[in-house]
Amino acid sequence: MSLFQAFDISSSGMTAQRFRTDIIAENVANATTTRTEDGTVYTRQVVTFEEKRTTALQHILSGTRSDFRGDGVKVRSVEEDTDTEYVVEYDPSHPDADEYGYVTYPNVNIVTEMTNLIDASRSYEANATAFESSKSIAQTGLQIGQ
């Protein structure tokens, strides 16, 4: 693995976790949004990652073991969470209550979102530490060569 590839892997991880943090913040901000612009209740968003592949043509043709090395991570999709149920509460005075007085709230659980935020933050920090280690190795190598 080249030194610049290590930088690319760490920076892609930091970028992906920053994006995940933005989506988590959006979920938290809309935790009580009962009506979006299209008139429906807000649905929690979930980020999915996948391996980023940037394989050079020579590696594809040669079939070497470089096929098994990683090239970082990228966001595959941002999808609505359809597995978690919406929260339904009785509040007949709410403007978005149905004819029976029930209000449908988003399927955002603040505890889950805060746990995911801590996970994203720790992953970002781990990638930043790996980046700094790679940078330190490069600087030491340059000092040796003087």
C-alpha positions in Angstrom: 0.0 0.0 0.0 1.4 3.4 -0.9 1.5 6.2 1.5 -0.9 8.3 -0.5 -3.4 5.4 -0.6 -3.3 5.4 3.2 -4.2 9.2 3.1 -7.0 8.5 0.7 -8.5 5.7 2.8 -8.4 7.8 6.0 -9.8 10.9 4.3 -12.6 8.9 2.7 -13.5 7.5 6.1 -13.6 11.0 7.6 -15.7 12.3 4.8 -18.2 9.4 5.1 -18.5 9.8 8.9 -19.0 13.6 8.5 -21.8 12.9 6.1 -23.3 10.4 8.5 -23.2 13.0 11.3 -25.1 15.4 9.1 -27.8 12.9 8.5 -28.0 12.1 12.2 -28.3 15.8 12.9 -31.1 16.1 10.4 -32.9 13.2 12.1 -32.6 14.8 15.5 -33.8 18.2 14.2 -36.9 16.5 12.7 -37.7 14.3 15.7 -41.0 16.1 16.3 -41.8 17.0 12.7 -45.3 15.7 12.1 -45.7 17.3 8.7 -43.1 17.8 5.9 -43.4 19.9 2.8 -45.3 17.1 1.1 -47.7 16.7 4.0 -46.4 13.5 5.4 -44.7 12.7 8.7 -40.9 12.9 8.7 -39.2 9.5 8.2 -35.8 8.7 9.8 -32.9 8.6 7.3 -30.2 5.9 7.4 -26.8 6.0 5.7 -25.3 2.9 4.1 -21.6 2.7 3.2 -19.7 0.5 0.8 -16.1 -0.1 -0.2 -14.7 2.4 -2.7 -13.0 0.7 -5.5 -10.5 2.6 -7.6 -8.5 -0.2 -9.2 -6.1 0.7 -12.0 -6.5 -1.2 -15.3 -3.2 -3.0 -14.9 -4.5 -4.6 -11.6 -7.7 -5.7 -13.3 -5.9 -7.3 -16.1 -3.1 -8.9 -14.0 -5.5 -10.4 -11.4 -3.0 -9.9 -8.6 -3.7 -9.9 -5.0 -4.3 -6.2 -5.1 -7.9 -7.1 -5.7 -8.1 -7.8 -2.0 -6.8 -4.4 -0.8 -9.2 -1.7 0.3 -9.4 1.7 -1.3 -11.6 3.4 1.3 -15.3 3.9 1.9 -18.0 5.8 0.2 -21.7 6.5 0.8 -23.8 3.9 -1.1 -27.2 5.4 -0.2 -29.3 7.4 2.1 -32.6 5.6 2.6 -35.7 6.0 4.7 -36.0 3.7 7.7 -39.0 1.6 7.0 -38.3 -1.0 9.7 -38.9 1.2 12.7 -42.6 2.1 13.5 -43.8 5.6 13.8 -44.8 6.9 17.2 -48.6 7.4 17.6 -49.8 9.5 20.5 -53.3 10.7 21.6 -53.4 14.5 21.4 -56.7 15.8 20.0 -55.6 19.4 20.3 -52.6 18.9 17.9 -53.2 20.5 14.5 -52.0 17.3 12.8 -54.3 14.9 14.8 -56.4 12.5 12.8 -60.2 12.3 13.2 -59.7 10.1 16.3 -57.3 12.5 18.0 -54.1 10.6 17.3 -50.9 12.2 16.1 -48.2 10.3 14.2 -44.7 11.4 15.1 -41.5 10.4 13.3 -39.8 7.1 13.9 -36.7 9.0 15.3 -35.5 7.7 18.7 -33.2 10.3 20.3 -31.2 7.7 22.2 -30.5 5.7 19.1 -29.5 8.8 17.2 -27.1 9.9 20.0 -25.6 6.4 20.1 -25.1 6.6 16.3 -23.6 10.1 16.7 -21.1 8.8 19.2 -20.2 5.9 16.9 -19.7 8.3 13.9 -17.6 10.6 16.1 -15.4 7.8 17.3 -15.0 6.5 13.7 -14.1 9.9 12.5 -11.5 10.2 15.3 -10.0 6.8 14.4 -9.6 7.9 10.8 -8.1 11.2 11.8 -5.6 9.3 14.1 -4.7 7.0 11.2 -4.2 10.0 8.9 -1.9 11.6 11.5 0.1 8.4 11.9 0.5 8.1 8.1 1.6 11.7 8.0 4.1 11.1 10.8 5.5 8.1 8.9 5.9 10.2 5.8 7.7 13.0 7.7 10.0 10.6 9.4 10.8 9.0 6.0 11.6 12.4 4.6 13.9 13.3 7.5 15.8 10.0 7.1 16.4 10.8 3.5 18.1 14.2 4.2 
